Amino acid sequence: MTKIEAYENKLIKGGMPKEAYAEYETLLKRVRGNFLRLQHCYTTAVQFPIKRSQEGIDLIQWALEKFPDTWFPTYSAYYNMGIIHERCSNYLAAYEAYRKAADVLSNDQISYQRTIAGNLMWMLLHVDGFKYSEQLEKYYALFLKTDDFEKAFINNEFRIAVAEIVINSYKGITDKAATALERALRLSNPNIVSRIQGILDKHRVKDSLKNTPECAAFLKTIKL
C-alpha cells in the first residue's frame, strides 16, 4: 500500500477535518497530473460513510476547484457527487450533480449521455413525486438507447418500468402502464435472479434491486 492510499484509508475511516486538506494536497502533488489527482479524490469521497457524506461532497468540490482537468475526470467527479447525494436521499441535489456531469459531455460522448440519462430520469421521478413531465420522457427515450447489456441490470430494468408506468398512465395508455407495473412488481421480488447474473458471477458481482421508500410507496398507490 502506498503512502497516499494509507492516508486515504485513514480519511475514509476517521473523517476529513479541514486541516487534513493541506496534508492530502501535499500527497496528491506526488501523483502525476490533475486527471489522477481528481480521480483519487472522488474515489475516496464516495467511500465515506453516509453519516459523513457532506465531507465527501466537500472533498469532491475542493478537488474540482484545485485540480481542473478534461471531461472524463470532471464528469466522474460530478457523477460520484450525485451518487453520494442519492445515497442520502437528497434527490434534488443528486439530480443537479448528475446534470452537471451531463453538461460536461460533448456530442461525441453518446454512450455516457445515454447512461447519465438513466440517473437523471430516476432522480427526476423522485423530485417530481413520480409525475409526468416532458423532460422525464426525454431522459427515458435517451436511456432506452443504451446497449442491451446495460439495460439488463435489474435496477435499470426496474427504473425503465417505473418510468413507463408514469408516462403511459399520463397518456392514458393503460394496457402498457399495467404491463410496466407488472414488470416493476416482478423485479421487486427479492428472489428474482438477474438475466445477466451468469455473466456477473465471473466477476463476483451480485445484481440486486436498490429501490427507494418513495418508489415503493408510489407503486402501492397505482390502480390500473
C-alpha positions in Angstrom: 0.0 0.0 0.0 1.3 3.4 -1.0 1.5 6.3 1.4 -1.3 8.1 -0.3 -3.5 5.0 -0.2 -2.8 4.6 3.5 -3.8 8.2 4.1 -7.0 7.9 2.1 -8.0 4.8 4.1 -7.4 6.9 7.2 -9.7 9.6 5.8 -12.4 7.1 4.9 -12.4 5.6 8.4 -11.7 8.6 10.6 -13.0 11.6 8.8 -11.7 14.6 7.0 -11.3 17.7 9.1 -10.3 21.0 7.5 -6.6 20.6 8.5 -6.5 17.3 6.5 -6.7 19.1 3.2 -3.2 20.5 3.4 -1.6 17.1 4.0 -3.7 15.4 1.4 -2.8 18.1 -1.2 0.9 17.5 -0.4 0.5 13.8 -1.1 -1.5 14.4 -4.2 1.2 16.6 -5.7 3.3 13.4 -5.9 0.6 11.9 -8.2 1.2 12.6 -11.9 -1.3 15.1 -13.4 -4.7 16.5 -12.4 -6.5 13.6 -14.1 -5.3 11.2 -11.4 -5.4 13.7 -8.6 -9.0 14.3 -9.2 -9.7 10.6 -9.5 -8.0 10.0 -6.2 -10.4 12.5 -4.6 -13.7 11.3 -5.9 -12.9 7.6 -5.5 -12.0 8.4 -1.9 -15.0 10.6 -1.2 -17.6 8.1 -2.5 -16.3 5.6 0.1 -17.1 7.9 3.1 -19.9 6.5 5.3 -23.3 8.1 4.9 -23.0 9.9 8.2 -20.1 11.8 6.8 -21.5 12.3 3.3 -21.1 16.1 3.4 -17.3 15.6 3.9 -17.3 13.6 0.7 -19.2 16.3 -1.2 -16.9 18.9 0.1 -13.8 16.9 -0.9 -15.1 16.5 -4.5 -15.9 20.2 -4.7 -12.5 21.1 -3.4 -10.8 18.7 -5.9 -12.8 20.2 -8.8 -11.5 23.6 -8.0 -8.0 22.5 -7.1 -7.3 20.1 -10.0 -9.3 21.1 -13.1 -8.9 18.7 -16.0 -10.5 17.2 -19.0 -14.1 16.0 -19.4 -13.8 12.4 -18.1 -12.5 13.0 -14.6 -14.8 16.1 -14.3 -17.8 14.0 -15.4 -16.8 11.2 -13.0 -16.4 13.7 -10.1 -19.9 15.1 -10.6 -21.3 11.6 -11.1 -19.8 10.4 -7.8 -21.2 13.5 -6.1 -24.6 12.5 -7.4 -24.1 9.0 -6.0 -23.4 10.4 -2.6 -26.4 12.7 -2.6 -28.6 9.9 -3.9 -27.4 7.6 -1.2 -28.6 10.2 1.3 -32.0 10.6 -0.4 -31.1 14.1 -1.3 -32.7 13.7 -4.7 -32.8 17.3 -5.9 -29.1 17.7 -5.1 -28.3 14.4 -6.8 -30.3 15.5 -9.8 -28.3 18.7 -10.0 -25.0 16.9 -9.7 -25.9 14.5 -12.5 -26.9 17.4 -14.6 -23.5 18.9 -14.1 -22.0 15.6 -15.1 -24.1 15.6 -18.3 -23.2 19.2 -19.1 -19.5 18.3 -19.3 -20.2 15.8 -22.1 -19.9 16.8 -25.7 -21.9 15.4 -28.6 -19.2 12.8 -29.1 -19.8 11.1 -25.8 -23.0 9.4 -26.8 -22.8 6.4 -24.6 -22.1 8.5 -21.5 -25.1 10.7 -22.4 -27.3 7.7 -22.5 -26.1 6.3 -19.2 -26.4 9.5 -17.3 -29.9 10.0 -18.7 -30.9 6.9 -16.6 -29.7 8.6 -13.4 -31.4 11.9 -14.4 -34.6 10.1 -15.2 -34.6 8.3 -11.8 -33.8 11.4 -9.8 -36.4 13.5 -11.7 -39.1 10.9 -10.9 -38.3 11.4 -7.2 -38.0 15.2 -7.4 -41.4 15.5 -9.2 -43.2 12.9 -7.0 -43.5 10.4 -9.8 -45.4 12.8 -12.0 -45.1 13.1 -15.8 -43.0 15.8 -17.5 -41.7 16.2 -21.0 -38.2 16.2 -19.6 -38.8 12.9 -17.9 -39.8 11.4 -21.3 -36.7 12.8 -22.9 -34.5 11.2 -20.4 -36.4 7.9 -20.7 -36.1 7.9 -24.5 -32.4 8.6 -24.4 -31.8 5.9 -21.7 -33.7 3.4 -23.9 -30.9 3.8 -26.4 -28.3 2.3 -24.1 -27.0 -1.1 -25.0 -28.9 -4.2 -24.1 -26.4 -5.4 -21.5 -26.7 -2.2 -19.5 -30.5 -2.2 -19.7 -30.4 -5.8 -18.4 -29.3 -4.8 -14.9 -32.2 -5.2 -12.5 -32.0 -1.6 -11.4 -32.1 -0.3 -15.0 -35.0 -2.7 -15.9 -36.9 -1.6 -12.9 -36.3 2.1 -13.5 -37.4 1.9 -17.1 -40.6 0.1 -15.9 -41.4 2.8 -13.4 -40.9 5.5 -16.0 -43.2 3.6 -18.3 -45.9 3.5 -15.7 -45.7 7.2 -15.2 -45.5 8.1 -18.9 -48.2 5.7 -20.1 -50.6 6.5 -17.3 -50.3 10.2 -18.1 -51.1 9.4 -21.8 -54.0 7.1 -20.9 -52.3 4.0 -22.4 -53.5 1.8 -19.5 -52.5 -1.5 -21.0 -48.9 -0.5 -21.4 -48.9 1.1 -17.9 -50.4 -2.1 -16.5 -47.7 -4.2 -18.2 -45.0 -1.9 -16.9 -46.5 -2.2 -13.4 -46.5 -6.0 -13.5 -42.8 -5.9 -14.6 -41.8 -3.5 -11.8 -43.5 -5.6 -9.2 -41.9 -8.7 -10.5 -38.5 -7.1 -10.4 -39.2 -6.0 -6.8 -39.3 -9.7 -5.7 -36.1 -10.2 -3.6 -35.8 -13.7 -5.0 -35.6 -12.7 -8.7 -32.4 -13.6 -10.5 -30.9 -11.1 -12.8 -30.9 -12.0 -16.5 -27.1 -11.3 -16.6 -26.2 -12.9 -13.3 -24.4 -15.7 -15.0 -22.0 -13.2 -16.6 -21.7 -11.2 -13.4 -20.8 -14.3 -11.4 -17.5 -14.5 -13.3 -16.7 -11.1 -11.8 -18.2 -11.9 -8.3 -20.8 -9.2 -8.7 -24.3 -9.6 -7.3 -27.0 -7.8 -9.3 -29.9 -6.8 -7.0 -32.5 -4.1 -6.8 -31.9 -0.9 -4.9 -35.4 0.5 -4.6 -36.3 3.6 -2.6 -39.1 4.0 0.0 -40.6 6.7 -2.1 -40.8 4.5 -5.2 -42.2 1.6 -3.2 -44.9 3.8 -1.8 -45.7 5.1 -5.3 -46.2 1.6 -6.7 -48.6 0.8 -3.9 -50.9 3.7 -5.0 -51.2 2.5 -8.6 -54.6 1.1 -9.6 -54.9 0.1 -13.2 
